[in-house]
Amino acid sequence: MDEQELTALLFTLLPSPAYIAGAVLFGILGFIAYRFGKKTQRQKTKWLGVALMFYPYLIGSDTRLLYLVGTALCIAIYFYRES
């Protein structure tokens, strides 16, 4: 394997800019939810915020799955914010 093939292979393994933007966005939203849940003593909101911050590390580089799971967790936080 020559250097050009290796470079091309490495670039295919990197996440897309949309994935990076989504991971940062959901990480920030997760941190906000965590702080809100901790401040208001709402355990479900706090732990959903933790899940929202760290789930991008578990799903790999599938951008659609990142946005699908992130949206589902944000909806769950929205509904559990009053509990």
Secondary structure, DSSP 8 states (H G I E B T S, - for coil): --HHHHHHHHHHHS--HHHHHHHHHHHHHHHHHHHHHHHTT-HHHHHHHHHHHHGGGTSTT-HHHHHHHHHHHHHHHHHHTT-
